[in-house]
Amino acid sequence: MITAIICTYNRAKYIGPLLESIAANDLDKSKYEIVLVDNNCTDNTRGVCEAFAKTHKDVQLNYCVENEQGLSAARNKAIKEAKGDILVYVDDDALVDPWYLTTIYEYMIEHPEISAVGGPIIPLYETEEPKWMTRFTKELLCGYLYFGNQVRTFPGERYPGGGNAAYRAEVFKQVGLFNTALGRKGNSLMGAEEKDIFDKMKSQGMRFMYLPKMILHHIIPQKKLERDYFDRLTFQIGQSERARTKAISSAKYAKRLLSEAFKWCATIVLLCGYTIIGRPKKGTILIRFRRNVTKGLFSTMDK
């Protein structure tokens, strides 16, 4: 059985359409449930879910509340509530295709040696894509992920996006739950909890695959394209990486600082390239991104 997990904090606007898109899936409804974790919402999230339950009595919906603030705490609550042996985390501001759950279910059944899967994350802009957007900033702001139209392993050090990932339930029995010191809390933009899990999985020899038909359409409002959000997000990416690596060891943190130096070199090369082709703003945005991440890596305080 699949458990589709939605962890949410004040996203009532998007929850209804997301639930409808899951309910429209072609997987037999006896083979999946939805666990929705309300992480202290103050909007109409409960009302939206109650309305959905009344009109979709054939869908198994478990609405629960996690009082400890934070995405990691909410994700851990869902693990404890889930009945399925395949746990699918779906962002609360997204939509899925009708074949989404079937794609995951059939692959995981046919490939018992695979511990987790992830798929493309495609931005769905409420306004329009800014002219300064590049593949790098799209990955940063929109969670964009795409590695082609063939099933494959994730390249290099890459791993499934946290808002579009399916795990076997036994994974968390082996590597532990999400680290509640990491991840978003309320309006904080801290992260790295998924990377922490996948690093632990890799250290135990677990395998995860990219499924091209496991597509998540990530809704991007205008506020996520504004400078204040960009600066807060990139700064807290650095803070998250500091917290994640220092929790492992001082050597791991030092290695992350070294990799940051190499990333600076690559960013400067990109700046020069974009400037040469007459698109300097694309490059200066990347410099701003790198600067904020670096500041976060050396900071323990919120910006």
Buried (B, 14 or more C-beta within 10 A) or exposed (E): BBBBBBBBBBBBBBBBBBBEBBBEBEBEEEBBBBBBBBBBBEBBBBEBBEEBBEEBEEBBBBBEEBEEBBBBBBBBBBBEBBEBEBBBBBBBBBBBBEBBBBBBBEBBEEEEEBBBBBBBBBBEBEEEEBEBBBEBBBBBBBBBBBBEEEBEEBEEEBBBBBBBBBBBBEBBEEBEBBBBBBBBBEEBBBBBBBBBBBBBBBEEEBBBBBBBBBBBBBBBBEEBBEEEBBBBBBBBBBBBBBBBBBBBEEEEBEEBBEEBEEBBEEBBEBBEEBBEEEBBEBBBBBBBBBBBBBBBBEBEEEB
